[in-house]
Amino acid sequence: MALLRRALACAALAGSAASAARTPPPGLLPGGALERVALPHTWPGGTPPAPAPPPAPPAPPSPAGSCSAAQAWPDCAARCHAPLPHGDKSTCGAPQCRAVGCCWAKSSNHPWCFSPNASVAVVPPLGATAASDDGVALDWGAHRVTVTLSAAVATETPAPSSAPLALVELHWRRRDVHPQTKDVRVAFRRTANDTAPVDVAQRVVLSINGSVGRILLDGSHGAGLYDVYYLPFISNGASFGRKDSYQPMRRNGSSSAAWLSGVVAAGWKLDEASDGENSAAFVATHTSLKAVATPTYEAQTAHDLFTNMEVAATEAELSALYSAHAHRQPALLLPYDNQNVVRTFAFISTKYLNYEAGAPVWTLPSPIKLSGAPGQYLVWQLAIAEVYRGGRWPNVTNIRLEYSDLSGSGGRSIPTANLTCFNIDGVDQSGDAFTMQPHINTTLGSILPLWLGIDIGMDAAAGSYSGTVRVTADVDGKADAFRASQNYSVSVEGMALSDRGDHNASLLSRVRWLNSRFGGDNVEGDNFELPEPFTAVKRQGSTLTLFNKQIKVDSSGLLAAISVTSPPYGSRNVLHAPMAVAVPGLTAASPSLAFNRATPAQAQWTSSATLGKDVSVSVNGTTHFDGYTEFVVTAQLATSTTALLDDAQPVATLPDLRVQIPLAPSACRWMMKGGGTGAAIGNASDFDYHWTAGHPDNLFFIGSVQAGVRLRLRGPEFSWMQPRGPYHYADLPSTNESLPKFWHNGGKGGVSFRTASADGSCMLTAFTGALTLGAEPVSLHFDLVVTPNKPAPTQAERKKQRYYQMESQLVPSDTLLSEGVNIANVHQGNPYNPWIIYPLDPVANAAAKAFANRMHKVRRQRVFVHHFHTNNDHFAKTGSGQA
């Protein structure tokens, strides 16, 4: 349930003002009058230690019909709130369902109200770390509601109980999941400028859900400001591998047993079975403090403020929405522009909600009006919201979209070819177009935002264009049971944007990078360029010429020869002999090689051959302009053999399937093996590596500064298809299933390295061990990086290089340049363009960053080579990078 950002509904207490407060002011949204960034000195920097919380008093038996006994109520499921707050589908009575308001006792004594709009004052960031009761690192969180309490008027409030008390009701519309599981902390400030808040340790959370929280407070602190922090968390404090968790709910806070006993003796109901309900008359006569102003929602920094799209509609508001716009429909279409995108999938926001004469009125725009400039890539959303009706959610599946042309006056138009839905179709990491099959589905009780893109051409004439998006989906297995359409218009005006709008992140135009082919081909015309010093790939027969490299592709589909030029050393051969796919006892025959693509950015080829009479092997290879080469080797039963096999008959067994990389002496000087460190190669350097579950050490480097290769083993599984493979080894389950299926092969697969003392060459072999070849083909994925990637800088060039390591703060380029810095290194742990190292020269900077940004999406992770001196010798070290 969303926390109210653009307004926190009022926490009016029970009493004579209840009926007056029940209806919100006419014409006002639940809006942000009282949202603001708290002043720095008002956020707690620490609290005095509080006594350990005593055990809660025993709860009386659950009365018939209560949530705890909900299974006995046949109509309980129908009485659960609709998508409030998280689209929970649990049966009534389950903890999750109860928390969102299922069987929640509604009372006219607990009204809500709304506040008008106001601007937000932005102040500098604040610190808020404090020590918790048990000494662990506790942060009070970044969100609070501030309630102003004052002494009750004697004529309205008879003598209170012996314990001074205050009851606050917070209509906070929280956007977090399961708020009933998170603690609530309260601090007291006598005035707004009080710099020493006091922990209100004695408190009881009477009831809490995503919409409302009712908290009984110790009122002995007197009149003043009571800050309710509702997302406090605990941190391990680590700078790397940090783990935070919300502090678990403590219903009684740090209340003493004596205080709780006094409250219960005064007649207060504190047990969860009754949801802490106490009559209005009882509350009025047993509280010493009353709210005298509408509560304010405050965030620690401007960044922490929740957006207007994080304000959840209530059950009553949703009922009005369904009645007006979803008559007998299983779902709704809700359009949003690029400044108001869906921020949570659990509820419908109040973006299109107004109040007229105290009643909720929803106005869904048709058409929704969008605007953009010529050349801009315009992004917007069309959200599908399931309708909760009859005690259930519909199952909306197989969502399809159709577009009309965007038509303008004078016969002008934006064709459907310029329109896309990123959820359904696009370009994959290999640069190939795809359409999701089967089509996408919603999750029960969820909001599914469809991300739509409009490519407004540079030559688009100014004016208004109109179009329609038609949505079709199946519902509960019934084909095409949901049909709806959304009209929209695009106003094209202003100066043309040569960068498509990328300069302004809020325009979301960078979403189109998901469908970029940059770096994989030159199909993007003027946007295509190679970074210096790399040159275009040139093919002559089966030989590829790249910058400082020449690669010859063997008829087998692997590489026959690699030569590298690394000044001042001249040209060096990397391979001692052609690479090979080998099976002991079988001879390869009839290889065929064909190039599928040859562009300035890359060359692709396929090859097929037979091993013996039963096995066919195909190789798909791609070499990129920087020498990065990836392979997929597929082995399967030959067609002639498959035709003779019955399904029940055994299949072929291979003693091993190997990829052999014979390396020339110039590349046999240093090695870094999986899970190990670099070492000089000698007679004792041979090794045999086998996969270890939970530790996929899949990288191996053999070479010298003049010539070398880095081998990386991958797999057909999704995570292992990524060039880097799983990064956090510890996050993988310690089972064989977590490793590449065919390379691992039940622990029989691995990598071996052998040196040949006679001629100085060496052999790097990746093997599977004995495996069974059946109906499923064996697919081996791996890639090679030929080093050096580019020439090492000269001594004179090194003297001109000055690095700056970005740490916790991003320093502007102009500042660094003024200090003589020309290379900024932004580490992966920082939130700024991670892992990109770029020159700070004003001219080169723009081109390098633009290329790096594109590489971030399309080229995936790249390996670059650092050169450094060790005992007057060069040593090459591989590392991960993006460009």
Buried (B, 14 or more C-beta within 10 A) or exposed (E): BBBBBBBBBBBBBBBEBBEEBBBBEEEBBBBBBBBBBBBBBBBBBEBEEBEEBBEBBEEEEBEEEBBBBBEEBEEBBEBBBBBBBBBBBBEBBBEBBBBBBBBBEEBEBBBBBBBBBBEBEEBEEBEBBBEBBEEEBBBBBBBBBBBBBBBBEEEEBEEBBEBBBBBBBBBBBBBBBBBBBBBBBBBBBBEEEBEEBBBBBBBBBBBBBBBBBBBBBBBBBBBBBBBBBBBBBBBEEEEEEEEEEBBEBBBBBBBBEEBBBBBBEBEBBBBBBBBBBBEBEBBBBBBBBBBEBBBBBBBBBBEBBBBBBBBBBBBBBBBBBBEEBBEEBBBBBBBBBBEBBBBBBBBBBBBBBBBEEEEBBBEBBEBBEBBBBBBBBBBBBBBBBBBBBEEEBBBBBBBBBEBBBBBBEEEBBBEEEBBBBBBBBBBEEEBEEEEEEEBBBBBBBBBBBBBBBBBBBEEBEEEBBBBBBEBBBBBEEEEEBBEBEBBBBBBBEEEBBEEBBBEEEEBBBBBBBBBBBBBBBBEBEEEBBBBEEBEEBEBEEBEBEBBBBBBBBBBBBBBBBBBBBBEEBEBBBBBBBBBBBBBEEBEBEEBEBEBEBBBBBBBBBBBBBBBBEBBBBBBBBBBBBBBBBBBBBBBBBBEEBBEEBEEEEEBBEBEBBBBBBBBBBBBBBBBBBBEEEBEEBEEEBEBEBBBBBBBBBBBBBBBBBBBBBBBBBBBBBEBBBBBBBBEEBEEBEEEBEBBBBBBBBEEBBBBBBEBBEEEBBBBBBBBBBBBEBBEEBBBBBBBBBBBBBBBBEEEEEEEEEEEBEBEEEEBEBEEBBEEEBBBBEBEEEBEEBEBBBBBBBEEBBEBBBBBBBBBBBBBBBBBBBEBEEEEEEBBBBBEBBBB
